[in-house]
Amino acid sequence: MNLLKITTFQAYLFWENSDKNLQNLGLRLSSIREKTDLIVLPEMFNTGFSMNTEKLAEEMGGKSMQWMLQQAKKFDSVVTGSLIIKEGKKNYNRLIWMRQDGTYEKYDKRHLFGLGNEDKHYTAGNKKLFVDLNGWKICPVICYDLRFPVWLRNQHEEYDILLVVANWPERRSLHWRTLIPARAIENQAYVIAVNRVGHDGNEVYHSGDSMCIDPNGNVIYYKPNDEDLYTFSINKEEVEKARRTFTFLKDADDFKLNIK
């Protein structure tokens, strides 16, 4: 039996206040008492979903990444979430996969939210990320990516977990609560989706609704409205059993995306 223990933090985020967010996140995480393999934070966990890149963008290795490393070492766990990163004249909504030893992987959000002008302030990524954690294959993505099943298609069983970090507003929560189980069922993988709660600086309310759905669409964890730090375990045998029982992944169309 291959178990993975995950801690998700559905956090309230202080608008464009990195220092206050890092302080609050660190304080709340300090209540973790059991060993966990992975700590998952929301999209733009240190600022909220802001277009104010001139003020908020950090260089790689800046204070927020250093904070992530401190937490990873403290809990002997991988820590992940996205933040605003500046490279040259470009800004990225970048997910960092920070390991305990200071090595990390990165994923730049592929689908930028045009309705919120994200595409006018950020540069889209063009590469998927697959990481291994204790024998589990994980594909981390960011918020709006959830709407694009072709990008997320689990070709050749590339991943066991689809991990989504988000700032998804309550006004479209029905879409969120529908798309996550759909992605789990169609890809025969766990989907772990971590959102924020509360109003942002634009008075947009976020209801959280963070969840974990198993490969058959069953709810392992679901939390609306309140800030919530939660630790749970998932079993890889459930992935293997689902794929062994209903073998539709091998019948899926094979294709390549033309990515620029």
N, C-alpha and C positions, 0 to 999 in steps of 0.2 A: 504494500500500500504506500503510495507516494503522496504524502500530504504537503500542502504549502500553506503557511500561515501568513495572513495579510491583515494589515491595519489600514483602514481608510479613515480620512479625516474630512468630513463634510463641514467646512469651516465658514464662519463669518469673516469676511475680508474687509479691512479698513481701506477706504478709497485712496489710492495713490500714496499710501504711507507704508513704505517698505519696512522701516525700522519697527513700527508698531505691529505690523503683521508678523514679522519674524519673532518678535518678542512674544506675541500671543500664541503663535504656533508652537514655539519652543516650550512655553509654559504648559500648554495643553498636552503636548506630546510627553512631557515629563511624568504624566500619570500612567503611562504604559508600564505595566508590571510583569508582563509575560514576554518571553522571547518571540519575536516576530521576524519573518523573512523579508517582508516588503512593507514599506510605509508609503501610502499614496496620498498626495495633496492635489487640490484643484488646479485648473488652468490659471496661469498668472497669479499664483498663490501669494505673491508678495506685494501686488499692486491692485488687484482687480482687473477686469477686462477694459483696459484703457488704451486710447489712441495717442496718449501724450508721451510719445517715444522720446522726444527731445529731453524731457525731464526725467523719465523713468528708466530708459535703457541702460543696461549694465554691460560691461565687457565680460568676456569669458573669464572665469576665475575671480569675478567680483564678489561683493560681500554676500550676496544671496547664495551663490554656489559654495562659498566657503562655509556658510551656515548649513547648507545641505550636507557637506562633508562632515561637519561637526556632529550633526544628528546621526548620520550613517555610522560613524565611529561609536557614538554613545550607545546606540541600540544594536550595534553589530548587525545592521540591516541595510538593504538597499533602500534609498529614498528617491522618490520621483515626483515630478510635477513640472509645470511649464512656467517660464518667465520671459521677460523682454530682454533680448540680447542684441547688441549692436556689433556689427563687423564691418569696418570701413564705413561706407555711406548707406549700408543696408541694415534694416532691423528685422528680427525674426521673432515669432512666437515659438519659442524653442522648449521642448521637453528635454529635461536632463535626467538621465538614469545614473544616479550617483552610488557607487559602491563604497564599501567600508575602507578599502585600501586607497581611495582617492582616484581610481580610474573611473571613467564614465563614458556613456554613450549619449548621443543626441539625436533628436528627431525634430525637424522643422515642420510646422503645421502645413499640410498640403493644400487644404481647402480654406481659403480666407473668406470671412463672412462679409460679403459685399454690402448687405443691407445695413451693416454697422460701420461701413467704410474701412474695414480692416485691410482690404486689398489696396487702399491708398496709402497706408502707413507701414505695411509689412511686406516682406518678400516671401513668396510661397516656397515650400520645400519641394524636392523632386525625388526623394528616396524614402522607401519604407525602412523601418527599423525592426529587427527581430533580435531579441536578447534571450539568453538562457539563464534560468535561475533554478538551481537544485533539480535539474533535469526537465524543467518545464520550459516550453518555448512560448515567449510572450511577444505580442505585437502592440506597442503603445501608440496611441493616436490622440488627437486633440479635438474636442468639442464638435465643431461643424463637420469634421470628417465623418462623423456618425451617419450623416445623411447620404453617403456615397458608397453603396454596396460593392461597386466594381473595385474601388480602391481597397476595400476591406476584405475582398473575397479570399477565402482560405484555400488558395491553390496548393495542391500537393501536400496538404496538412502542414503548412508552414508554421502554424501556431496552435497552442492549446488554450491560450488566454488572449482575448482582445481587451486591452486596457484603455479606457477612455477617461481623460481628465477634462473638466469642463467648467464654463460659466454659462449655463443654459438657463434662460429666463423662464419664469413660471408661466408666462402667457403662452408658451409653446410646450408646456410640460406633457401634454397628451402625446405629442410627437416623440418626445424623449422616452416616455414610458412604453411606447409602442415599438420604436426602432430598436431599443436595446434587446428585448426578447427575440425580435426578428433576426438580428445579427447573430445571436447565440444559436438559434435553431438552424439557420441556413448555413452556418459555418461549423456546426458541431463543436463548439468551443464554449468555455466560460466567457462571459462578458462581465467585467468589473468596471463600473462607471461611477466616477466620483465628481460630484458637483459642489457648488458653494451654496450658502444661504444668505438671505438678507438683501437689502436694497444697495445698489451701487451708487456712484456719484451722479448718475443720470436718472436716479429714482426708478430704476428697473429692478423689480423684485425677483429673487431667485428662491425657489421652494425646495432646493436640494433634490430630493427623490433619488439620492445615490442608491445604487443597488448592485447586487451580484446575482446573475442568472446562470443556471447550469446549461449544459449542451442540449437538454431536452426542453428548455424554456421554464424550468421550475425556479421559483424565487428562493435564493439562499439568504439574502439580506435586502431589506428595503427600508429607507428612512426619509420621510417627508418633513420639511419645514424647519426642524431644529438642528442646531449645531450638534454634531455627533462624531465621536471618536470610537471606532468599533473594530474589534479584532475577531476574525473568523478563519476557519480552515476549509480548504477545498481538496478534493480527492481526485487524483489523476485517473484512477480506475473508472470514474464516471465518464471521462472523455473517451477512453478506450472502449468501454462497453457500448456507448452510444454509436461509435463509428463501426464497431463490430456487428451490432444488431441491425443497423439500418445504413447500408453502405453507399449512400447516394453521392458522397464526395468524390468517389472515383469515377462517377458518371458525369461529373460537371464539365462544362466547356473549358477547354484550354485556350488561353489567350495571353497576349502581351499588351501592356499599355504603352502608348506612344507619349512618353513623358518628356517635356522640355524643361 
